[in-house]
Amino acid sequence: MQPELIQKYNRPVPRYTSYPPANYFTAFSESDYQRVVAASNTARQNQISFYLHIPFCRHLCHYCGCNSYPAASADTVKDYVDALHQEIDLVASQIDRSRQISQIHYGGGSPTSLPVSMIKELNEHLLSIAPAIDRPEIAIECHPGYLTEQDWQQLTECGFTRYSIGMQDLKTDVLQAVNRRPSLLPMSDVLQILRASGATVNFDFIYGLPLQTVDSFRHTIEQAAELRPDRLVTFAYAHLPKLFPRQRILDRIGLPSMEEKSAMYEAASEVMTQAGYQRVGLDHFVLPEDELYTALQSGMLHRNFQGYCTRRTTAQVYAFGVTAISQLDDAYVQNGRDIKTYIETINQKRFYIQRGYTLSHEQKLVREVVETLMCNYQLNWHQVAERMGVTVDTLRAACHYDEHQLQDMAADGILDFDDDHIVVHADACSLVRCVAAVLDPLMRHTDKQFSTPI
């Protein structure tokens, strides 16, 4: 991408993992949550997704922007997992059990910091609540720095269909600089164990970290591609030290420039494309037979806080644990962040709600537009309007559609558009967040903090 375009468009905009973004959430009560859970049973999208937040990490990586906490005592971990089971029961009592489970996802923190026996019991509990669709996605984020061969083998007995392995980089100096442990086992051995269970595997990497160069990151991705994971994900490091103070450590080491970050992504894209992978969304590379790529080709790729998914597995998300965010048809609801308070509140048979957001009808329309564009790099106004049961004029009015802003982007070679479509150019996909922001009324006057797209 041309440096002048990076300079012009690399301005802070939402990541749009939700709409509205999480920094628009406000006070939300326990009764509010019960109300929106009840309403979710009759929503248009009626499948069920469960998310469990495991906040514990044996070491905190300096780059992390997740809600993570240092490793706790065995007693605290047990109390936390017991509270998860109780919170699951509280929510399950209000869910229509004739609905179907399409997704389960474990995030963190480091979910694999839990004893595997606890993870297995949680999965069994969740899958006892309602029937599952054919081939549900049951996924867990894994930190390979602490998992032995026995640990990996035991994980394959928990019913997971996908493992997301947080490698971040393969260079020892980069991992040391960000306080990340390398894999305990050779990744080829890990792949052999996981694939024997029939599961898919994705490798996760971060670009824009200290000591990374374009050449070093290219070499890392080349090494990863040789192992042939089912998916490879390249996340752009979001440097927000005001929000995450531990990131200030990285300022002292030094970070790559915007231009270097852009070149790292382009190098990774070139490597993965030459290796036969297809680019999906902002950061995924998948094999051609992957259902994410099939969904992208038909313009039906979707996503939630847990990542990209298909319309087959799309669902309303019921989230458990500290800081976990439920994504329901009418609202987002986030739990509080204090572990002790969470355990005490759940033990009292109460929900530990901190904040949330109830969407208006217009905002639900904008959400569909933004999610469609972010996932598929294109938008057919008529298709989205038909899906939402409104006219194109109503849909555009909700977005405060401004043709002049799109004309400016078209003149810069970012996109093409006409009365029916918006299509982001392949070489400008990293700026799709900027395009989505043009269709976001909340961005007209905002004081919220966001990261840059590159």
C-alpha positions as CSV (number, residue, x, y, z in Angstrom):
1,M,0.0,0.0,0.0
2,Q,1.2,3.5,-0.8
3,P,2.8,5.3,2.1
4,E,0.6,8.4,1.5
5,L,-2.6,6.3,1.9
6,I,-1.3,4.8,5.1
7,Q,-0.6,8.3,6.4
8,K,-4.1,9.5,5.4
9,Y,-6.2,6.6,6.6
10,N,-4.3,5.1,9.5
11,R,-6.4,7.0,12.0
12,P,-8.0,5.5,15.1
13,V,-11.3,3.7,14.3
14,P,-13.2,0.9,16.0
15,R,-12.2,-2.7,15.4
16,Y,-15.9,-3.4,15.0
17,T,-15.8,-6.8,16.8
18,S,-19.2,-5.5,18.0
19,Y,-21.5,-2.7,17.0
20,P,-21.6,-0.4,18.9
21,P,-18.0,-1.0,20.2
22,A,-17.5,-2.0,23.8
23,N,-16.4,1.5,24.9
24,Y,-19.9,2.7,24.3
25,F,-21.3,0.4,27.0
26,T,-22.9,2.1,30.0
27,A,-24.4,1.0,33.3
28,F,-26.5,-2.1,33.1
29,S,-28.4,-3.9,35.9
30,E,-29.1,-7.5,36.8
31,S,-32.8,-7.1,36.0
32,D,-31.8,-5.5,32.6
33,Y,-29.8,-8.7,31.8
34,Q,-32.6,-11.0,32.8
35,R,-34.9,-9.0,30.5
36,V,-32.7,-9.3,27.4
37,V,-32.0,-13.0,28.1
38,A,-35.7,-13.6,28.1
39,A,-36.2,-11.7,24.9
40,S,-33.3,-13.6,23.3
41,N,-35.4,-16.8,23.2
42,T,-37.7,-15.3,20.5
43,A,-35.1,-13.4,18.5
44,R,-34.6,-13.9,14.7
45,Q,-31.3,-15.6,15.3
46,N,-32.1,-18.3,17.7
47,Q,-29.0,-20.5,18.0
48,I,-26.9,-20.6,21.1
49,S,-23.2,-19.8,21.6
50,F,-21.4,-20.1,24.9
51,Y,-18.3,-18.1,25.8
52,L,-16.2,-18.8,29.0
53,H,-13.6,-16.3,30.1
54,I,-10.7,-17.9,31.9
55,P,-8.7,-14.9,33.2
56,F,-5.6,-16.6,34.6
57,C,-2.2,-16.5,33.1
58,R,1.0,-18.0,34.5
59,H,2.9,-14.9,33.1
60,L,1.4,-11.7,31.7
61,C,2.6,-10.8,28.3
62,H,3.6,-7.2,28.0
63,Y,1.5,-6.6,24.8
64,C,-1.7,-8.1,26.1
65,G,-4.9,-6.0,25.9
66,C,-7.1,-8.8,27.2
67,N,-8.7,-9.0,30.6
68,S,-6.0,-11.2,32.2
69,Y,-4.8,-11.7,35.7
70,P,-1.7,-13.4,37.3
71,A,-2.0,-17.1,38.2
72,A,-4.1,-17.6,41.3
73,S,-3.9,-20.2,44.0
74,A,-5.4,-23.7,43.3
75,D,-8.2,-22.8,45.8
76,T,-9.1,-19.6,43.9
77,V,-9.1,-21.4,40.6
78,K,-11.4,-24.1,41.9
79,D,-13.8,-21.5,43.4
80,Y,-13.8,-19.6,40.1
81,V,-14.6,-22.7,38.1
82,D,-17.3,-23.6,40.6
83,A,-18.8,-20.2,40.1
84,L,-18.7,-20.7,36.3
85,H,-20.8,-23.8,36.8
86,Q,-23.3,-21.9,38.9
87,E,-23.5,-19.0,36.5
88,I,-24.1,-21.5,33.6
89,D,-27.0,-22.9,35.6
90,L,-28.4,-19.4,36.3
91,V,-28.5,-18.6,32.6
92,A,-29.6,-22.1,31.5
93,S,-32.7,-21.7,33.7
94,Q,-33.8,-18.8,31.5
95,I,-33.0,-20.3,28.1
96,D,-35.5,-22.1,25.9
97,R,-33.9,-25.6,25.8
98,S,-35.4,-26.5,22.5
99,R,-32.9,-24.1,20.9
100,Q,-29.6,-25.5,19.6
101,I,-26.0,-25.0,20.5
102,S,-23.8,-24.0,17.6
103,Q,-20.7,-22.7,19.3
104,I,-18.6,-23.0,22.5
105,H,-15.5,-20.9,22.9
106,Y,-12.9,-20.6,25.7
107,G,-10.9,-17.3,25.8
108,G,-8.7,-15.5,28.3
109,G,-6.3,-15.1,29.8
110,S,-5.0,-18.5,29.1
111,P,-7.8,-21.1,29.2
112,T,-5.3,-23.9,29.2
113,S,-4.0,-22.7,32.6
114,L,-6.9,-24.7,34.0
115,P,-6.5,-28.3,34.9
116,V,-7.8,-30.3,31.8
117,S,-10.2,-32.2,34.0
118,M,-12.0,-28.9,34.9
119,I,-12.2,-28.0,31.2
120,K,-13.8,-31.3,30.3
121,E,-16.4,-30.9,33.1
122,L,-17.3,-27.4,31.8
123,N,-17.8,-28.7,28.3
124,E,-19.9,-31.6,29.5
125,H,-22.1,-29.1,31.5
126,L,-22.6,-26.8,28.6
127,L,-23.5,-29.5,26.2
128,S,-26.1,-30.9,28.6
129,I,-28.1,-27.7,28.4
130,A,-29.6,-28.0,24.9
131,P,-29.1,-30.1,21.8
132,A,-26.3,-29.2,19.5
133,I,-26.4,-28.6,15.7
134,D,-24.6,-31.0,13.4
135,R,-20.8,-30.2,13.6
136,P,-20.9,-27.4,16.3
137,E,-17.7,-25.4,16.7
138,I,-16.1,-26.1,20.1
139,A,-12.9,-24.1,20.4
140,I,-10.3,-23.2,22.9
141,E,-7.4,-20.7,22.9
142,C,-4.2,-22.5,23.9
143,H,-0.9,-21.3,25.4
144,P,1.7,-23.8,24.1
145,G,4.4,-22.6,26.5
146,Y,3.2,-24.8,29.4
147,L,1.4,-27.8,27.8
148,T,3.1,-31.2,27.9
149,E,2.4,-34.1,25.6
150,Q,0.1,-35.5,28.2
151,D,-1.8,-32.2,28.5
152,W,-2.4,-32.0,24.8
153,Q,-3.5,-35.7,24.7
154,Q,-6.0,-35.0,27.6
155,L,-7.3,-31.9,25.8
156,T,-8.3,-34.1,22.8
157,E,-10.6,-36.0,25.2
158,C,-12.7,-32.8,25.9
159,G,-14.6,-32.7,22.7
160,F,-13.0,-29.7,21.1
161,T,-13.3,-29.3,17.3
162,R,-10.8,-26.5,16.9
163,Y,-7.6,-25.4,18.8
164,S,-6.3,-21.9,18.5
165,I,-2.6,-21.9,19.4
166,G,-1.2,-18.6,20.5
167,M,2.3,-18.7,19.1
168,Q,2.7,-14.9,18.5
169,D,6.2,-15.2,17.0
170,L,8.8,-17.9,16.6
171,K,11.9,-15.8,17.3
172,T,13.2,-16.2,20.8
173,D,14.3,-12.6,21.2
174,V,10.9,-11.3,20.3
175,L,9.2,-13.6,22.7
176,Q,11.6,-12.7,25.5
177,A,11.0,-9.0,24.8
178,V,7.2,-9.4,25.3
179,N,7.4,-11.9,28.2
180,R,6.0,-14.8,26.2
181,R,7.1,-18.4,26.6
182,P,7.8,-20.4,23.4
183,S,6.1,-23.8,22.8
184,L,7.2,-26.5,25.2
185,L,6.9,-29.1,22.5
186,P,7.8,-28.9,18.8
187,M,4.7,-27.7,17.0
188,S,4.9,-30.6,14.5
189,D,4.3,-33.0,17.5
190,V,1.4,-30.9,18.8
191,L,-0.2,-30.9,15.3
192,Q,0.1,-34.6,15.1
193,I,-1.7,-35.1,18.5
194,L,-4.5,-32.7,17.7
195,R,-5.2,-33.8,14.2
196,A,-5.4,-37.4,15.3
197,S,-8.6,-36.3,17.2
198,G,-10.1,-35.0,14.0
199,A,-9.9,-31.4,15.1
200,T,-8.7,-28.3,13.1
201,V,-5.9,-26.2,14.3
202,N,-5.1,-22.5,13.8
203,F,-1.8,-20.7,14.6
204,D,-2.1,-17.2,15.9
205,F,0.7,-14.6,15.4
206,I,1.0,-10.9,16.2
207,Y,2.9,-8.4,14.0
208,G,4.1,-5.0,15.1
209,L,6.0,-6.2,18.2
210,P,9.4,-5.0,19.4
211,L,12.4,-6.5,17.5
212,Q,10.2,-7.8,14.7
213,T,11.3,-6.8,11.2
214,V,9.6,-7.4,7.8
215,D,12.2,-10.1,7.0
216,S,12.0,-11.8,10.4
217,F,8.2,-11.9,10.3
218,R,8.2,-13.2,6.8
219,H,10.5,-16.0,7.9
220,T,8.3,-16.8,10.9
221,I,5.2,-17.2,8.6
222,E,7.2,-19.3,6.2
223,Q,8.1,-21.7,9.0
224,A,4.5,-21.8,10.1
225,A,3.1,-22.4,6.6
226,E,5.4,-25.4,6.2
227,L,3.6,-27.0,9.1
228,R,0.3,-26.6,7.2
229,P,-2.1,-25.5,9.9
230,D,-5.8,-25.4,8.9
231,R,-5.9,-21.7,9.6
232,L,-3.2,-19.0,10.3
233,V,-4.2,-15.7,11.9
234,T,-2.1,-12.5,11.9
235,F,-3.2,-10.0,14.4
236,A,-2.0,-6.4,14.3
237,Y,-0.6,-5.3,17.6
238,A,-2.8,-2.6,19.1
239,H,-0.6,-0.3,21.2
240,L,-2.8,1.5,23.8
241,P,-0.6,2.1,26.8
242,K,-3.1,4.5,28.4
243,L,-5.7,1.7,28.6
244,F,-3.2,-1.1,29.3
245,P,-0.3,0.3,31.3
246,R,1.9,-2.8,31.0
247,Q,2.3,-2.0,27.3
248,R,4.5,0.9,28.3
249,I,7.4,-1.6,28.7
250,L,7.3,-2.0,25.0
251,D,7.8,1.7,24.4
252,R,11.2,1.4,26.1
253,I,12.2,-1.3,23.7
254,G,10.8,0.3,20.6
255,L,8.1,-0.6,18.1
256,P,8.0,-0.9,14.3
257,S,6.7,2.0,12.3
258,M,3.3,2.0,10.7
259,E,4.9,1.4,7.3
260,E,6.9,-1.6,8.7
261,K,3.7,-3.1,10.2
262,S,1.9,-2.7,6.9
263,A,4.8,-4.4,5.1
264,M,4.8,-7.3,7.7
265,Y,1.2,-8.0,6.9
266,E,1.8,-7.8,3.2
267,A,4.7,-10.2,3.5
268,A,2.6,-12.6,5.5
269,S,-0.2,-12.4,3.0
270,E,2.3,-13.1,0.1
271,V,3.7,-16.1,1.9
272,M,0.4,-17.6,2.8
273,T,-1.1,-17.0,-0.7
274,Q,1.9,-18.7,-2.3
275,A,1.4,-21.6,0.0
276,G,-2.2,-22.0,-1.2
277,Y,-4.1,-20.3,1.5
278,Q,-7.0,-17.9,1.0
279,R,-7.4,-14.6,2.9
280,V,-10.5,-14.3,5.0
281,G,-11.5,-11.2,6.9
282,L,-9.0,-8.8,8.3
283,D,-6.5,-11.4,9.5
284,H,-7.3,-15.0,8.7
285,F,-5.6,-17.2,6.1
286,V,-7.4,-20.6,5.5
287,L,-7.2,-23.6,3.2
288,P,-9.5,-23.4,0.2
289,E,-11.9,-26.1,1.6
290,D,-12.4,-24.2,4.8
291,E,-16.1,-23.3,5.4
292,L,-15.0,-19.7,6.3
293,Y,-13.7,-19.3,2.7
294,T,-16.9,-20.8,1.3
295,A,-18.9,-18.3,3.4
296,L,-16.7,-15.4,2.1
297,Q,-17.3,-16.4,-1.5
298,S,-21.0,-16.3,-1.0
299,G,-20.9,-13.0,1.0
300,M,-22.2,-14.8,4.1
301,L,-19.1,-14.6,6.4
302,H,-20.0,-13.4,9.9
303,R,-18.2,-12.7,13.2
304,N,-18.7,-12.1,16.9
305,F,-16.3,-11.4,19.8
306,Q,-14.9,-14.9,19.4
307,G,-13.9,-14.4,15.8
308,Y,-15.1,-15.2,12.3
309,C,-17.9,-17.8,11.8
310,T,-20.4,-18.8,9.2
311,R,-24.1,-18.3,9.1
312,R,-24.3,-22.0,9.9
313,T,-22.7,-21.4,13.3
314,T,-23.8,-17.9,13.9
315,A,-25.6,-17.5,17.3
316,Q,-26.4,-15.3,20.2
317,V,-23.6,-15.4,22.7
318,Y,-24.1,-16.1,26.4
319,A,-20.9,-15.3,28.3
320,F,-19.6,-16.5,31.6
321,G,-16.8,-15.4,33.9
322,V,-15.3,-12.0,34.8
323,T,-15.4,-9.3,32.0
324,A,-17.1,-11.8,29.7
325,I,-19.5,-10.1,27.2
326,S,-22.8,-11.6,26.1
327,Q,-23.9,-10.7,22.6
328,L,-27.7,-11.0,22.4
329,D,-30.1,-9.8,19.7
330,D,-31.1,-6.6,21.5
331,A,-28.1,-6.0,23.8
332,Y,-24.5,-6.5,24.9
333,V,-23.9,-7.3,28.6
334,Q,-20.5,-7.4,30.3
335,N,-19.7,-9.0,33.7
336,G,-17.7,-7.2,36.3
337,R,-13.9,-7.7,36.5
338,D,-13.1,-8.5,40.1
339,I,-12.6,-12.2,40.6
340,K,-13.4,-12.3,44.3
341,T,-16.6,-10.3,43.8
342,Y,-17.6,-12.4,40.9
343,I,-17.3,-15.6,43.0
344,E,-19.2,-14.1,45.9
345,T,-22.0,-12.7,43.8
346,I,-22.6,-15.9,41.8
347,N,-22.6,-17.9,45.0
348,Q,-25.5,-15.7,46.1
349,K,-27.3,-16.9,43.0
350,R,-27.1,-13.4,41.4
351,F,-25.6,-12.2,38.2
352,Y,-22.4,-10.0,38.4
353,I,-23.3,-7.4,35.8
354,Q,-21.1,-4.3,35.3
355,R,-22.2,-2.6,32.1
356,G,-24.0,-3.1,28.8
357,Y,-25.8,-1.6,25.9
358,T,-29.3,-1.9,24.5
359,L,-29.5,-1.4,20.7
360,S,-32.2,0.7,19.0
361,H,-33.8,-0.6,15.9
362,E,-31.6,1.7,13.8
363,Q,-28.5,0.6,15.5
364,K,-29.3,-3.1,14.7
365,L,-29.6,-2.1,11.1
366,V,-26.2,-0.4,11.2
367,R,-24.7,-3.4,13.0
368,E,-25.8,-5.6,10.1
369,V,-24.2,-3.2,7.6
370,V,-21.0,-2.9,9.5
371,E,-20.6,-6.6,10.2
372,T,-21.4,-7.5,6.6
373,L,-18.8,-5.1,5.2
374,M,-16.1,-5.9,7.8
375,C,-16.4,-9.7,7.1
376,N,-16.9,-9.8,3.4
377,Y,-15.2,-6.6,2.1
378,Q,-18.3,-5.8,0.2
379,L,-21.9,-4.8,0.8
380,N,-25.0,-5.4,-1.3
381,W,-27.6,-2.9,0.1
382,H,-30.5,-4.8,-1.3
383,Q,-29.4,-8.1,0.2
384,V,-28.9,-6.6,3.7
385,A,-32.2,-4.7,3.5
386,E,-34.0,-7.9,2.6
387,R,-32.3,-9.8,5.4
388,M,-33.4,-7.2,7.9
389,G,-36.9,-6.7,6.5
390,V,-36.5,-3.0,5.6
391,T,-36.1,-0.9,2.5
392,V,-32.7,0.2,1.2
393,D,-33.7,3.8,1.9
394,T,-34.4,2.9,5.6
395,L,-31.1,1.1,5.8
396,R,-29.1,3.9,4.4
397,A,-30.8,6.5,6.6
398,A,-29.9,4.5,9.7
399,C,-26.2,4.7,8.5
400,H,-26.4,8.4,7.7
401,Y,-25.2,7.5,4.3
402,D,-22.8,10.1,2.8
403,E,-21.9,9.6,-0.8
404,H,-19.2,12.3,-0.7
405,Q,-17.1,10.4,1.8
406,L,-17.3,7.3,-0.3
407,Q,-16.3,9.3,-3.4
408,D,-13.2,10.4,-1.7
409,M,-12.2,6.8,-0.8
410,A,-13.0,5.7,-4.4
411,A,-10.7,8.5,-5.7
412,D,-7.9,7.1,-3.5
413,G,-8.4,3.6,-4.9
414,I,-9.8,2.2,-1.6
415,L,-13.1,1.0,-3.0
416,D,-15.7,1.0,-5.7
417,F,-19.3,1.8,-5.2
418,D,-22.6,2.4,-6.9
419,D,-26.3,2.5,-5.9
420,D,-26.3,-1.2,-5.1
421,H,-22.8,-2.1,-3.8
422,I,-19.7,-1.1,-1.9
423,V,-16.6,-3.2,-2.7
424,V,-13.3,-2.7,-1.0
425,H,-10.3,-3.3,-3.2
426,A,-8.2,-6.4,-2.4
427,D,-5.0,-4.3,-1.8
428,A,-6.9,-2.0,0.6
429,C,-8.6,-4.6,2.8
430,S,-6.5,-3.5,5.8
431,L,-8.5,-0.2,5.7
432,V,-11.9,-1.8,5.8
433,R,-12.4,-0.5,9.3
434,C,-12.1,3.0,7.9
435,V,-14.8,2.3,5.3
436,A,-17.1,0.9,8.0
437,A,-16.5,4.0,10.1
438,V,-18.0,6.1,7.2
439,L,-21.2,4.2,7.6
440,D,-21.2,4.5,11.4
441,P,-23.3,7.5,12.8
442,L,-21.6,7.2,16.1
443,M,-18.3,8.2,14.5
444,R,-19.6,11.6,13.5
445,H,-19.0,13.0,17.0
446,T,-17.1,10.7,19.3
447,D,-14.6,11.1,22.2
448,K,-13.9,7.4,22.4
449,Q,-10.4,5.9,22.1
450,F,-9.6,3.4,19.3
451,S,-6.6,1.8,17.8
452,T,-5.3,2.4,14.3
453,P,-6.0,-0.2,11.6
454,I,-2.3,-0.6,10.8
